[in-house]
Amino acid sequence: MERRVLVAIVLCFLVLYLWQALFVPPLEQPPAGSVATVPSTGATSPAVSVPAAPPPAVEASGRSASALISETSEREVRLETPRVVAVFTNRGARLKGWTLKSHRERDGQPVQLVVQAPEGAQPLPFSLATDDEGITATVNSALYAVVDGVEPDTQARPPSVAFEYTDTAGLHVRKVFTLDPSSYTVDFRVSLTQGDSPIASRIMWGPGLGDADAASGRSAVKPGGLYSASGDVTRVAAADSATTPASPMDFDYAGIEDQYFTALALKPGAARIAYQPVSIPPTAGTEEPSRDLMAYSIETPKAAEGLTFYVGPKEFETLAAIDRNLVRAINFGVFSVIVVPLLRSLNWIEGYVGNYGWAIVVLTAIINIVLFPLNHKSVVSMRKMQQIQPEAKAIQERYAKLKATDPARQKMNQELMALYRERGVNPASGCVPILLTIPVFLAFYSLLTTAIELRGAPFVGWIQDLSASDPYYVMPVLVGLSQLWQQWLTPASGMDPTQQKMMMIMPIVLIFVFVATPVGALIYWFVGNVWRVGQQSLTNYLIGPPSIRSIRPPAERRVKRAASGKAESGSPEG
C-alpha cells in the first residue's frame, strides 16, 4: 500500500508539470496589425479604439481646435526614486518607461515593465478613452505643457510632475503623477472637462507587463487579469476576458499580472473594469516571438481626487506593507496557508546565511527534522509489512482460484486481519504519515516555483538563477540518481518483480521531467532525497535486519505430511 502512495505522489507531480507545460490554453490573438479595442463594461460606454500617438493632423481633422496651453515639441520627463525610474512623455502625458532598479533580466539589464511596442501599435499606460473619438484622439496625441516637475533630490516632497493641455474648443486636461519613494506606487490624478462640464473617461493600461520572462513564454503563469472584490481574488485568462464584471463593483484592487510582476489600481472603489488580450508583433529584423499579453481599462470617480497604482514585483513583504489582502495577488495555490509561513521562514534564514540557495538547504533540513517522527513511523510500518509478507502471500495463494464475488473469499480477509492483529501491524500506518507530508511538499514546491525572491538569485558555481532551469542539467541528474538510491533502500513489500522494475525506472524518467524545473525546487528535492536516504539507513540500523519467516509452498507441506504419515504406518509395532 505504501508503494501505491509513492506512485500516486510521483504521478501527481507528473500530471501537474505536464499540465502546465502542455495543456495551458494559449492566449487568443487579434488579427495582425489591429489596434487593441477594449470593450466597455457599462451600458453607456461603447468600445473605443485608442491610437497610441496619432499625428496632429488627426486632432485637427477630428475637432478643428487650436492649442492654448501646450508645447511645440515632444520631450520626456524623468522621475527617479530609490526603487524605480519613471519616464513620461508630454505627448498625451503618458508613462513611457517604468524601470525597476533592484530587479534584473537574465541578460543583466534592469526590468522594464512598460511594453516597448512599435510606434503606434498599442496605447501607452495612462492613456484616456472617452465616448467621443475626437476627444480621445486629442487627449492622447496632444503635446502637453509641463507645468510642474519636482526631482526627489531637490525638494523635500515626493517626486511628481504635472501636465496640462487646453484648446480653443474648451477642452482642458490636467494629469498629475506623484511617485512614492518607499514603494512601487504612483498616485495619478486626472481632470478632463469640456467647458465647465466634466467628461467621463477610462484610464488605459496598455498591454503588459514587459518583463522578459513574460515576453519569452518561459513564465509558468501566463499574463492575465487580476482583481479582488470583497476579499475574493479572481484571475482572468485570455479566453475569459469577455466575461469580466459588466456592472460596477467595489474593487479592492484590479489590474494585470504575470508570474513575478503586477500592475494594479489600488482601492478604486466602485469602478468598471475591462480586459482585452492583445498580441505584440516581434521587432523587425529579430527572431523574437510575438508576445501575447493583456491590456485593461478602468473607470472610476476616484481618478479626479487621486488613484494609486502599484507597478512592481510580487514581493510578499512589499505587498503586505501596502495591504494585507494584496499579498493574495501572489498565486501560491490551494496550500497558501502553508506557503506563507514557509516563505517567511525562507526569507528569515536568508537574512542570516545571505544566499537563497543555502537557505533552501537549511529550510529543507528543518522541515525533514520536524517530519522525522512521521517518516520513521512509516519506515517501521513498512518493515513490519515486509516481515509478514510471505505469510500474507501464502494466505492469498490459498484463495487465488476463487472469484472475487465468491463469499468464501471473505475468509481470506479475515485471515489477513487476524495475521495483522497477531503481529501488531496496521496496514494504514505506513500510508497516513506519508499522506500528512504531501501538503508540505506541494506547498514548498509552489513556493519555490512562484516566489520572486528566487528570481535571479545565485547559488554556487554554474547556478546563477534559482528560478531558472539548470543550463548544464547537473541538478536533474543528481535528483534522479538520489531518487534511485532512495528507491533501492526502500523495502519492496508486496510488489511483484514487474512493479519493482517500474519503480526503479521511474527515477530515470524524472530526470527528463526535471530538465525544465527551476533549480530552487531541484535543490529542495535533492536535499530531501539525501536526507531520507540517511534516515532510512538510520532506521534500518535501529530496528535491525528484517526477520522474514520462510513459508513452504502448500504442495511441499502436503508431501511432507504424507511422508511423515507413511513413516508412522510402516514403523514396527513391537
MARTIGU-852188 format. One line per field, with one value per residue (C-alpha): residue in one letter; y, z, x. Coordinates in nm, 4 decimals. Layout:
# MARTIGU-852188
res [A, ...] .
north [Y, ...] .
up [Z, ...] .
east [X, ...] .
//
This chain:
# MARTIGU-852188
res [M, E, R, R, V, L, V, A, I, V, L, C, F, L, V, L, Y, L, W, Q, A, L, F, V, P, P, L, E, Q, P, P, A, G, S, V, A, T, V, P, S, T, G, A, T, S, P, A, V, S, V, P, A, A, P, P, P, A, V, E, A, S, G, R, S, A, S, A, L, I, S, E, T, S, E, R, E, V, R, L, E, T, P, R, V, V, A, V, F, T, N, R, G, A, R, L, K, G, W, T, L, K, S, H, R, E, R, D, G, Q, P, V, Q, L, V, V, Q, A, P, E, G, A, Q, P, L, P, F, S, L, A, T, D, D, E, G, I, T, A, T, V, N, S, A, L, Y, A, V, V, D, G, V, E, P, D, T, Q, A, R, P, P, S, V, A, F, E, Y, T, D, T, A, G, L, H, V, R, K, V, F, T, L, D, P, S, S, Y, T, V, D, F, R, V, S, L, T, Q, G, D, S, P, I, A, S, R, I, M, W, G, P, G, L, G, D, A, D, A, A, S, G, R, S, A, V, K, P, G, G, L, Y, S, A, S, G, D, V, T, R, V, A, A, A, D, S, A, T, T, P, A, S, P, M, D, F, D, Y, A, G, I, E, D, Q, Y, F, T, A, L, A, L, K, P, G, A, A, R, I, A, Y, Q, P, V, S, I, P, P, T, A, G, T, E, E, P, S, R, D, L, M, A, Y, S, I, E, T, P, K, A, A, E, G, L, T, F, Y, V, G, P, K, E, F, E, T, L, A, A, I, D, R, N, L, V, R, A, I, N, F, G, V, F, S, V, I, V, V, P, L, L, R, S, L, N, W, I, E, G, Y, V, G, N, Y, G, W, A, I, V, V, L, T, A, I, I, N, I, V, L, F, P, L, N, H, K, S, V, V, S, M, R, K, M, Q, Q, I, Q, P, E, A, K, A, I, Q, E, R, Y, A, K, L, K, A, T, D, P, A, R, Q, K, M, N, Q, E, L, M, A, L, Y, R, E, R, G, V, N, P, A, S, G, C, V, P, I, L, L, T, I, P, V, F, L, A, F, Y, S, L, L, T, T, A, I, E, L, R, G, A, P, F, V, G, W, I, Q, D, L, S, A, S, D, P, Y, Y, V, M, P, V, L, V, G, L, S, Q, L, W, Q, Q, W, L, T, P, A, S, G, M, D, P, T, Q, Q, K, M, M, M, I, M, P, I, V, L, I, F, V, F, V, A, T, P, V, G, A, L, I, Y, W, F, V, G, N, V, W, R, V, G, Q, Q, S, L, T, N, Y, L, I, G, P, P, S, I, R, S, I, R, P, P, A, E, R, R, V, K, R, A, A, S, G, K, A, E, S, G, S, P, E, G] .
north [0.0000, 0.2342, 0.1801, 0.2856, 0.6092, 0.6766, 0.6077, 0.8401, 1.1211, 1.0863, 1.0698, 1.3793, 1.5682, 1.4499, 1.5495, 1.8981, 1.9537, 1.8187, 2.0151, 2.3380, 2.2516, 2.1090, 2.1926, 2.5568, 2.7199, 2.9773, 3.3377, 3.4457, 3.6680, 3.9520, 3.9891, 4.1071, 4.4814, 4.5504, 4.8008, 4.6654, 4.7501, 4.7480, 4.6777, 4.8877, 4.7243, 4.9745, 5.0113, 5.3677, 5.3253, 5.1699, 5.0118, 5.2607, 5.2053, 5.4160, 5.5089, 5.5403, 5.8608, 5.9849, 6.2867, 6.6373, 6.6194, 6.3695, 6.6176, 6.8963, 6.6857, 6.5485, 6.8660, 7.1747, 7.3314, 7.5133, 7.4590, 7.7324, 7.5595, 7.3176, 7.2751, 7.2832, 6.9719, 6.6312, 6.5691, 6.3298, 6.3875, 6.1518, 6.0908, 5.8667, 5.7090, 5.4563, 5.1784, 5.2910, 5.5157, 5.6532, 5.8202, 6.0228, 6.1714, 6.5007, 6.3561, 6.2513, 6.2926, 5.9206, 5.6739, 5.5636, 5.3670, 5.2088, 5.0545, 4.8563, 4.9212, 4.6129, 4.3527, 4.2369, 4.0411, 3.7333, 3.9478, 4.1757, 4.4696, 4.6282, 4.5067, 4.7348, 4.6881, 4.9141, 4.7170, 4.8689, 4.8131, 4.9539, 5.3155, 5.3384, 4.9663, 4.9994, 5.2795, 5.3745, 5.3423, 5.6248, 5.6907, 5.8056, 5.6793, 5.8615, 5.8116, 6.0812, 5.9516, 6.3018, 6.3899, 6.0525, 6.1147, 6.4663, 6.3870, 6.1055, 6.2879, 6.6484, 6.7893, 6.8792, 7.1582, 7.0502, 7.2922, 7.1440, 6.8966, 6.8100, 6.5979, 6.3921, 6.5295, 6.8979, 6.9163, 6.7594, 6.6417, 6.3234, 6.3423, 6.4460, 6.6005, 6.7784, 6.8026, 7.0383, 7.0961, 7.3411, 7.4229, 7.6777, 7.4303, 7.4435, 7.1083, 7.1128, 6.8192, 6.8045, 6.4975, 6.4782, 6.1901, 6.1524, 5.8691, 5.7096, 5.6923, 5.3955, 5.1709, 5.0893, 5.3054, 5.6126, 5.8399, 5.9547, 6.2395, 6.3425, 6.6241, 6.6202, 6.8880, 7.0410, 7.3972, 7.3648, 7.0055, 6.7083, 6.4251, 6.0639, 5.8800, 5.5411, 5.5024, 5.2649, 5.0442, 4.9220, 4.5581, 4.4323, 4.3519, 4.3969, 4.1768, 3.9293, 3.6199, 3.7039, 3.8034, 3.4795, 3.2489, 3.0838, 3.2011, 2.9339, 3.1880, 3.3333, 3.7091, 3.7755, 3.9885, 4.0037, 4.1707, 4.1446, 4.2321, 4.1698, 3.9853, 3.7290, 3.7177, 3.6408, 3.5722, 3.6382, 3.4298, 3.5463, 3.3188, 3.4639, 3.8323, 3.8913, 3.7699, 4.0335, 4.2122, 4.4170, 4.6289, 4.8476, 4.6645, 4.7804, 4.6559, 4.6155, 4.6213, 4.5428, 4.5139, 4.2676, 4.0222, 3.7671, 3.5259, 3.7758, 4.1269, 4.3088, 4.6447, 4.7166, 5.0043, 5.0067, 5.0643, 5.2130, 5.1800, 5.1489, 5.1082, 4.9445, 4.7371, 4.5640, 4.3306, 4.2664, 4.0153, 4.1689, 4.0440, 4.2457, 4.1647, 4.0911, 4.3651, 4.3919, 4.2086, 3.9855, 3.6253, 3.7103, 3.5508, 3.7644, 3.8454, 3.7538, 3.9977, 4.1546, 4.5162, 4.6659, 4.9852, 5.1174, 5.3849, 5.5276, 5.8631, 5.8418, 5.9325, 6.3016, 6.3008, 6.0571, 5.6897, 5.4884, 5.2291, 4.9603, 4.8654, 4.6310, 4.2878, 4.0390, 4.0634, 3.9330, 4.1838, 4.4776, 4.3917, 4.3194, 4.6641, 4.8220, 4.5966, 4.2515, 4.1461, 4.2487, 3.9504, 3.7300, 3.8687, 3.6087, 3.2837, 3.0317, 2.7864, 2.5891, 2.5436, 2.9157, 2.8766, 2.6632, 2.8562, 3.1890, 3.0712, 2.8772, 3.1929, 3.3981, 3.1294, 3.1200, 3.4981, 3.4889, 3.2193, 3.4028, 3.7074, 3.5032, 3.2882, 3.5552, 3.3137, 3.1758, 2.8500, 2.7715, 2.8993, 2.6323, 2.3675, 2.4772, 2.5052, 2.1632, 2.0125, 2.1807, 2.0505, 1.6969, 1.7167, 1.8162, 1.5359, 1.2798, 1.1012, 1.0585, 0.9278, 0.6988, 0.5525, 0.4954, 0.3091, 0.0950, 0.0057, -0.0841, -0.3110, -0.4930, -0.5377, -0.6751, -0.9290, -1.0759, -1.0551, -1.4261, -1.5331, -1.2867, -1.4072, -1.7687, -1.6843, -1.5062, -1.8015, -2.0403, -1.8331, -1.7324, -1.9690, -1.8271, -1.5498, -1.2060, -1.2491, -1.5847, -1.5485, -1.7836, -1.5112, -1.3233, -1.5819, -1.4577, -1.1066, -1.2458, -1.4477, -1.1459, -0.9238, -1.1939, -1.2069, -0.8278, -0.8333, -1.1203, -0.9395, -0.5896, -0.4477, -0.1702, -0.1615, 0.2078, 0.3168, 0.3265, 0.5395, 0.8026, 0.9510, 0.9851, 1.1461, 1.4053, 1.5131, 1.5638, 1.9122, 2.0328, 1.9016, 2.0625, 2.3906, 2.4139, 2.3266, 2.6007, 2.8451, 2.7639, 2.7988, 3.1196, 3.3407, 3.6328, 3.6245, 3.3378, 3.5189, 3.5939, 3.4661, 3.2841, 2.9726, 2.8254, 2.7800, 2.7477, 2.8095, 3.1822, 3.1884, 2.9677, 3.0375, 2.9085, 2.5556, 2.4099, 2.5038, 2.2016, 1.9507, 1.8647, 1.9046, 1.6955, 1.4106, 1.4392, 1.4356, 1.1300, 0.9405, 1.0282, 0.9144, 0.5872, 0.5468, 0.6032, 0.3586, 0.0969, 0.1168, 0.1237, -0.2146, -0.3689, -0.5186, -0.6602, -0.5799, -0.8230, -0.8110, -0.6041, -0.3372, -0.3290, -0.2705, 0.0111, 0.1799, 0.1608, 0.3084, 0.5982, 0.7994, 0.7808, 0.9190, 1.2010, 1.3188, 1.4199, 1.5737, 1.7848, 1.9356, 2.2389, 2.2577, 2.5613, 2.4863, 2.6032, 2.3243, 2.0704, 2.1683, 2.1038, 1.7671, 1.6593, 1.7563, 1.5829, 1.2628, 1.2611, 1.3224, 1.0361, 0.8028, 0.8856, 0.8456, 0.5127, 0.3881, 0.5088, 0.3447, 0.0177, 0.0296, 0.0959, -0.1742, -0.4272, -0.6552, -0.7870, -1.1240, -1.2923, -1.6345, -1.8895, -2.0384, -2.3689, -2.3997, -2.5922, -2.8838, -2.9198, -2.9185, -3.1905, -3.4088, -3.3697, -3.4622, -3.7666, -3.8818, -3.8396, -4.0432, -4.3228, -4.3460, -4.3821, -4.6571, -4.8635, -4.8472, -5.1759, -5.2108, -5.4377] .
up [0.0000, 0.0766, -0.2766, -0.4204, -0.2225, -0.3528, -0.7077, -0.6533, -0.5343, -0.8358, -1.0764, -0.9174, -0.9721, -1.3328, -1.4013, -1.2536, -1.4500, -1.7815, -1.7490, -1.7049, -1.9914, -2.2466, -2.1744, -2.0651, -2.3265, -2.5467, -2.5421, -2.8189, -3.0751, -3.2581, -3.6332, -3.7289, -3.7341, -3.5407, -3.2598, -2.9203, -2.8657, -2.5032, -2.4767, -2.2363, -1.9286, -1.8882, -2.0861, -2.1895, -2.2901, -2.6320, -2.7375, -2.8251, -3.0236, -2.8719, -3.1059, -2.9293, -3.0880, -3.3967, -3.5707, -3.5020, -3.8327, -3.6746, -3.3998, -3.6490, -3.8700, -3.5722, -3.3738, -3.5554, -3.2408, -3.1714, -2.8603, -2.5966, -2.3287, -2.4942, -2.6115, -2.9584, -2.9377, -2.7799, -2.4795, -2.1887, -1.8129, -1.5917, -1.2262, -1.0037, -0.6614, -0.4791, -0.6389, -0.9840, -1.2760, -1.4415, -1.7835, -1.9023, -2.2445, -2.2865, -2.5917, -2.4285, -2.0825, -2.0509, -1.8984, -2.1399, -1.9109, -1.5642, -1.4738, -1.1539, -1.0073, -0.7866, -1.0376, -1.3419, -1.6537, -1.7395, -1.9549, -1.6595, -1.7729, -1.5293, -1.5622, -1.7811, -1.7099, -1.9833, -2.3064, -2.5689, -2.8606, -3.2118, -3.2543, -3.2600, -3.2006, -2.8538, -2.6185, -2.3520, -1.9853, -1.8557, -2.1957, -2.1701, -2.3557, -2.3814, -2.5723, -2.8207, -3.0613, -3.1468, -2.7809, -2.7255, -3.0155, -2.8925, -2.5280, -2.6298, -2.9094, -2.7871, -2.6661, -2.3036, -2.1218, -1.8212, -1.5604, -1.2524, -1.2016, -0.8885, -0.8662, -0.5466, -0.4545, -0.4980, -0.2903, 0.0296, -0.1201, -0.3324, -0.6997, -0.9134, -1.2473, -1.3755, -1.7398, -1.8763, -2.2099, -2.3174, -2.6640, -2.8189, -2.8180, -2.4382, -2.3825, -2.0698, -1.9423, -1.6394, -1.5316, -1.2155, -1.1320, -0.7855, -0.7039, -0.3611, -0.2792, -0.0437, -0.2745, -0.6351, -0.6401, -0.8359, -0.7469, -1.0561, -1.0776, -1.3942, -1.4701, -1.8108, -1.8895, -2.1914, -2.0901, -1.7426, -1.7918, -1.6753, -1.9268, -1.8111, -1.9113, -1.8725, -1.7726, -2.0055, -1.9216, -2.2451, -2.2710, -2.0168, -1.8404, -2.0300, -1.8381, -2.0455, -1.8700, -1.9809, -2.3268, -2.3842, -2.2688, -2.0091, -1.7290, -1.5573, -1.5094, -1.8318, -1.8433, -1.7442, -1.5478, -1.1722, -0.9432, -0.5861, -0.4640, -0.1092, -0.0326, -0.3106, -0.5737, -0.9359, -1.2151, -1.5741, -1.8545, -2.2151, -2.3010, -2.0133, -2.0752, -2.2224, -1.9020, -1.6681, -1.4482, -1.6639, -1.3764, -1.1348, -0.8402, -0.5264, -0.6077, -0.3526, -0.6434, -1.0138, -1.2932, -1.4722, -1.3731, -1.4857, -1.2747, -1.0954, -1.1584, -1.1489, -1.2336, -1.0133, -0.9370, -0.5567, -0.3859, -0.6901, -0.5124, -0.7274, -1.0712, -1.4097, -1.5479, -1.8836, -2.0147, -2.3661, -2.4829, -2.7317, -2.9375, -2.9773, -3.3035, -3.2884, -3.3519, -3.7193, -3.8083, -3.4992, -3.4361, -3.1218, -3.0957, -3.0765, -2.7228, -2.6038, -2.3258, -2.1549, -2.1515, -1.9239, -1.8669, -1.5504, -1.5000, -1.1507, -0.9999, -0.7716, -1.0646, -1.0123, -0.6468, -0.6865, -0.7715, -0.6643, -0.8941, -0.7852, -1.0650, -0.9411, -0.8183, -0.6274, -0.3186, -0.0155, 0.2365, -0.0030, -0.0820, 0.2831, 0.3824, 0.1478, 0.2241, 0.3825, 0.1226, -0.1548, -0.0871, -0.2423, -0.5760, -0.5421, -0.6677, -0.4124, -0.4902, -0.2581, 0.0081, 0.0591, 0.4309, 0.4463, 0.1823, 0.3665, 0.6852, 0.4691, 0.2687, 0.5836, 0.7214, 0.3970, 0.3995, 0.7674, 0.7084, 0.4014, 0.6215, 0.8190, 0.5538, 0.2796, -0.0011, -0.1019, -0.2243, 0.1164, 0.2778, 0.0822, 0.2048, 0.5688, 0.5498, 0.3820, 0.6653, 0.9257, 0.7553, 0.7454, 1.1131, 1.2012, 0.9854, 1.1115, 1.3518, 1.0762, 0.8263, 1.0883, 1.1756, 0.8082, 0.7568, 1.0665, 0.9461, 0.6032, 0.7707, 0.9643, 0.6480, 0.4783, 0.7559, 0.7334, 0.3552, 0.2921, 0.5329, 0.3822, 0.0345, 0.1378, 0.2604, -0.0655, -0.2719, -0.0938, -0.2174, -0.5536, -0.7551, -0.6065, -0.7840, -0.6264, -0.5819, -0.4061, -0.0411, 0.0562, -0.0292, 0.2785, 0.4811, 0.3174, 0.4522, 0.7932, 0.7993, 0.6860, 0.9575, 1.2143, 1.0952, 1.1254, 1.4806, 1.5825, 1.4585, 1.5654, 1.2145, 1.0970, 0.7148, 0.7157, 0.9484, 0.6596, 0.4416, 0.6839, 0.7759, 0.4065, 0.3286, 0.6027, 0.4397, 0.0926, 0.1652, 0.2938, -0.0167, -0.2546, -0.0611, -0.0658, -0.4352, -0.5051, -0.3061, -0.4916, -0.8354, -0.7572, -0.5157, -0.6886, -0.4188, -0.6112, -0.9467, -1.0399, -0.7039, -0.7412, -0.5533, -0.6307, -0.9421, -1.2544, -1.0734, -1.1080, -1.1089, -0.8753, -1.0688, -1.3971, -1.5118, -1.4822, -1.8015, -1.7694, -1.6403, -1.3379, -1.0796, -1.2718, -1.2913, -0.9203, -0.8252, -1.0424, -0.9001, -0.5420, -0.6077, -0.7464, -0.4381, -0.2080, -0.4074, -0.3793, 0.0038, 0.0475, 0.1460, -0.1501, 0.0414, -0.1561, -0.5007, -0.7845, -0.9983, -1.2708, -1.0208, -0.8727, -1.2157, -1.2857, -0.9567, -1.0420, -1.3881, -1.2541, -1.1202, -1.4661, -1.6209, -1.3645, -1.4880, -1.8198, -1.6450, -1.4220, -1.7138, -1.7223, -1.3446, -1.1559, -0.9803, -0.6450, -0.6483, -0.7533, -0.4604, -0.2254, -0.3875, -0.3884, -0.0253, 0.0778, -0.1039, 0.0571, 0.3959, 0.3518, 0.2429, 0.5648, 0.7692, 0.6001, 0.6868, 1.0475, 1.0868, 0.9400, 1.1892, 1.4840, 1.4066, 1.2709, 0.9675, 0.8797, 1.0310, 0.7500, 0.8042, 0.5295, 0.4286, 0.2414, -0.0597, 0.0032, -0.2209, -0.0277, 0.3019, 0.1744, 0.0593, 0.3968, 0.5829, 0.3545, 0.4051, 0.7797, 0.7832, 0.5736, 0.8078, 1.1066, 0.9401, 0.8387, 1.1763, 1.3819, 1.6454, 1.8710] .
east [0.0000, 0.2916, 0.4192, 0.0890, 0.1072, 0.4571, 0.3444, 0.0477, 0.2787, 0.5046, 0.2104, 0.0518, 0.3742, 0.3961, 0.0361, 0.0883, 0.4054, 0.2765, -0.0477, 0.1491, 0.3817, 0.1401, -0.2217, -0.2313, -0.4576, -0.2824, -0.3899, -0.6221, -0.4540, -0.6239, -0.5664, -0.2203, -0.1844, -0.5049, -0.5298, -0.6352, -1.0009, -1.1087, -1.4816, -1.6767, -1.8198, -2.1001, -2.4203, -2.3435, -1.9800, -1.9194, -1.5918, -1.3198, -1.0020, -0.7251, -0.4402, -0.1088, 0.0210, -0.1599, -0.0129, -0.1502, -0.3424, -0.5829, -0.6601, -0.7231, -0.9473, -1.1380, -1.2088, -1.0761, -0.9328, -0.6053, -0.3965, -0.3848, -0.1777, 0.0640, 0.4234, 0.5701, 0.7891, 0.7777, 1.0006, 1.0437, 1.0320, 1.2319, 1.1457, 1.3552, 1.3136, 1.5334, 1.3261, 1.2118, 1.2935, 0.9788, 0.9898, 0.6896, 0.6302, 0.4453, 0.2663, -0.0544, 0.1052, 0.1594, 0.4027, 0.6739, 0.9041, 0.8919, 1.2282, 1.2850, 1.6292, 1.6552, 1.5350, 1.7305, 1.6566, 1.8601, 2.0896, 2.1654, 1.9530, 1.7033, 1.3446, 1.1305, 0.7583, 0.6209, 0.5996, 0.8281, 0.5909, 0.6404, 0.5310, 0.1519, 0.0961, -0.0581, -0.1651, 0.0854, -0.0142, -0.2369, -0.3890, -0.7526, -1.0588, -1.3920, -1.7168, -1.6075, -1.3424, -1.2263, -1.1638, -0.9972, -0.7584, -0.6825, -0.6067, -0.3697, -0.1851, -0.1606, 0.1707, 0.1043, 0.2802, 0.4867, 0.3562, 0.5187, 0.8026, 0.9970, 1.3099, 1.3457, 1.6893, 1.5970, 1.2773, 1.1514, 0.8232, 0.7943, 0.8943, 0.5997, 0.5139, 0.2021, 0.0924, -0.1712, -0.3427, -0.6130, -0.7509, -0.9858, -1.2789, -1.2846, -1.1151, -0.8998, -0.6913, -0.4658, -0.2691, -0.0588, 0.1764, 0.3358, 0.5774, 0.6162, 0.9899, 0.9423, 0.7392, 0.6492, 0.3375, 0.2365, -0.0542, -0.2455, -0.4984, -0.6743, -0.9169, -1.0913, -1.3501, -1.5213, -1.6011, -1.7489, -1.8695, -1.6611, -1.6090, -1.6154, -1.3019, -1.1416, -0.7793, -0.5966, -0.3023, -0.1544, -0.0508, 0.1878, 0.3814, 0.7043, 0.9474, 1.1446, 1.0064, 0.6525, 0.7730, 0.9654, 0.6879, 0.9162, 0.6900, 0.4814, 0.1998, 0.0610, -0.0106, -0.3698, -0.6108, -0.6435, -0.8956, -1.0207, -1.3706, -1.4968, -1.1747, -1.2191, -0.9435, -1.0335, -0.7860, -0.8865, -0.7374, -0.7400, -1.0313, -1.2364, -1.1640, -1.5117, -1.6799, -1.5358, -1.7931, -2.0333, -2.1627, -1.9659, -1.8124, -1.6400, -1.2909, -1.0128, -0.7689, -0.7753, -0.5216, -0.2969, -0.0250, 0.2278, 0.4311, 0.6537, 0.5128, 0.1813, 0.0223, -0.2800, -0.5143, -0.5436, -0.8773, -1.0522, -1.3863, -1.6992, -1.5455, -1.5856, -1.3008, -1.2496, -0.9805, -0.8580, -0.5926, -0.3518, -0.0606, 0.2591, 0.4407, 0.8127, 1.0640, 1.1564, 1.4761, 1.4732, 1.3737, 1.1766, 0.8306, 0.5186, 0.4069, 0.0580, -0.0269, -0.3266, -0.4499, -0.7113, -0.9086, -1.0669, -1.3309, -1.3757, -1.4761, -1.1712, -0.9433, -1.0260, -0.9212, -0.6329, -0.5967, -0.2930, -0.1356, 0.1096, 0.3505, 0.6170, 0.7236, 0.5116, 0.7276, 0.5415, 0.6709, 0.6340, 0.2723, 0.1917, 0.3211, 0.0643, -0.2332, -0.2556, -0.5107, -0.2730, -0.0446, -0.3125, -0.2000, 0.0770, -0.0723, 0.0541, -0.2264, -0.4523, -0.1829, -0.1180, -0.1893, 0.1283, 0.3255, 0.3135, 0.4931, 0.7388, 0.8178, 0.8628, 1.0936, 1.2929, 1.3389, 1.4379, 1.7003, 1.8341, 1.8866, 2.1390, 2.3080, 2.2979, 2.2092, 1.8710, 2.0228, 2.1711, 1.8510, 1.6598, 1.9054, 1.8662, 1.4869, 1.4617, 1.6668, 1.4435, 1.1282, 1.2658, 1.3652, 1.0087, 0.8694, 1.1242, 0.8829, 0.6219, 0.8762, 1.0309, 0.6919, 0.6205, 0.9502, 0.8939, 0.5452, 0.6811, 0.9407, 0.6678, 0.4676, 0.7778, 0.8307, 0.4804, 0.4621, 0.5429, 0.2671, 0.0193, 0.1088, 0.0580, -0.2936, -0.3719, -0.2474, -0.4870, -0.7808, -0.6351, -0.8601, -1.1800, -1.3659, -1.3840, -1.7599, -1.7278, -1.8380, -1.5568, -1.3035, -1.4209, -1.2320, -0.9109, -0.9670, -1.0489, -0.7269, -0.5247, -0.6735, -0.6060, -0.2430, -0.2143, -0.3526, -0.1274, 0.1876, 0.0789, 0.0727, -0.1610, -0.1755, -0.2727, 0.0083, 0.2536, 0.0268, -0.1021, 0.2410, 0.3281, -0.0089, 0.0483, 0.3755, 0.2219, 0.0696, 0.4064, 0.5795, 0.3274, 0.3330, 0.7125, 0.7230, 0.4654, 0.6770, 0.9977, 0.8364, 0.6410, 0.8346, 1.0066, 1.2746, 1.4368, 1.4274, 1.7861, 1.9146, 2.2516, 2.3604, 2.7029, 2.9153, 2.7066, 2.3739, 2.3143, 1.9338, 1.7313, 1.4116, 1.5574, 1.6346, 1.9840, 2.1722, 2.4023, 2.1401, 2.3531, 2.0773, 1.8185, 2.0708, 2.1583, 1.7908, 1.7251, 2.0233, 1.9332, 1.5759, 1.7125, 1.9336, 1.6381, 1.4270, 1.6991, 1.6979, 1.3204, 1.1674, 0.9852, 0.6931, 0.4057, 0.5405, 0.5851, 0.9039, 0.7327, 0.6281, 0.9762, 1.1289, 0.8812, 0.9679, 1.3377, 1.2786, 1.0682, 1.3688, 1.5289, 1.2102, 1.2090, 1.5485, 1.3927, 1.0913, 1.3168, 1.5094, 1.2760, 1.2143, 1.3555, 1.6826, 1.5436, 1.2858, 1.5501, 1.7726, 1.4817, 1.4096, 1.7759, 1.8405, 1.5183, 1.6212, 1.9655, 1.8074, 1.5607, 1.8402, 2.0236, 1.7068, 1.6324, 1.9819, 1.9464, 1.6061, 1.7349, 2.0235, 1.7929, 1.5364, 1.7844, 1.7522, 1.4073, 1.3074, 1.1181, 0.9674, 1.0111, 0.6756, 0.6827, 0.4554, 0.1289, 0.2389, 0.5629, 0.3768, 0.1378, 0.4301, 0.5970, 0.2805, 0.2285, 0.5854, 0.5505, 0.2288, 0.3826, 0.6793, 0.4491, 0.2394, 0.5475, 0.7180, 0.7411, 0.4714, 0.6550] .
//
